[in-house]
Amino acid sequence: MNRFDVFNGDADGLCALQQLHLAAPHPATLVTGVKRDIRLLERVAAGSGDRVTVLDISLDSNRAALDVLLERGARVTWFDHHYAGAIPEHPLLESHIDTAADCCTSLLVDAQLGGHHRAWAVVGAFGDNLDASARAAAAPLGLAPVDLGLLRELGVLINYNSYGETFADLYFPPADLFARLTPYADPLVFAREDPAVTILREGYRADMAAAKAQPLALATERHALVMLPARPWARRVGGVYANALAQAAPARAHALLTALPDGAYQVSVRAPLNARDGADVLCRQFATGGGRRAAAGINRLPAAEMDRFTAAFVAAF
């Protein structure tokens, strides 16, 4: 039997995978990518008797590849919180999918494991900008405020590392970062001991400073839109900067448009934190859009559709 672990390269995907490996260590072929690289299942060459675990990527975006794997006889277990569409009923598919705005994949895995590696689930939830859910999950752990703050920072930093057009934009390819996480049952020890955290912390601070220097292209009581240049720092920081803006102004919807080398834009959308809904519906109006209710994106928005997107963004919120 061959095993394949297929996961989003962000904090939620990594922390979900970390929990599963801590609960039941197993050798597996890792299949992952940058944050927006979610059509991952087509890269899996699994067949009869093989096991495939899928974490934090949309079933809807991988439906054709899933059908192929099930036809081949692979057993698939799926944990996710993105839009899934109709979930197939198949004896070889086990799905744990919840699209509630306060849920993430790390918390779904945590529930399946009975909370045995809860601290990593908290990191994943913080990384997905679900601060209230993360704090609620952490409550039984009785953490000191400084430790809870460190888990939040770790989630943000791991998430920050996932954004980019290619692995070249990242400080650590996600599979390499997972290899560094693997020995640590306690994320607090990882945060204090592994040099990767210092590297990410310094990069995050520099990139956020550059992002904050950019003016708002649109600013109302209910909407904010930011344009970022076609630079590696902008591609790295777009998602976490959108999260930070959402935390700072919870009544506003936010959109960050990062220029791509070909003149198109990569888009990150955050629904208002006090009404976590509508981001996925907005982004799915565009060819490469998708995501979840509170946070979604468009992988490539042609410049010619900029006005259409701005109008749809304002109308959606």
Buried (B, 14 or more C-beta within 10 A) or exposed (E): EBBBBBBBBBBBBBBBBBBBBBBEEEEBBBBBBBBBBBBBBEBBEBEEEBBBBBBBBBBBBBBEBBEBBBEBEBBBBBBBBBBBEEBBEBEBBEBBBBBEBBBBBBBBBBBBBEBEBBBBBBBBBBBBBBBEBBBBBBEEEEBEEEBBEBBBBBBBBBBBBBBBBEBEBBBBBBBBBBEBBBEBEEBBEBBEEBEBBEBBBEBBEEBBEBBEEBEEEEEEEEBBBBBBEBBBBBBBBBBBBBBBBBEEBEEBBBBBBBBBEEEBBBBBBBBBBEBBBBBBBBBBEBEBBBBBBBBBBBBBBBEEBBEEBBEBBBEBB
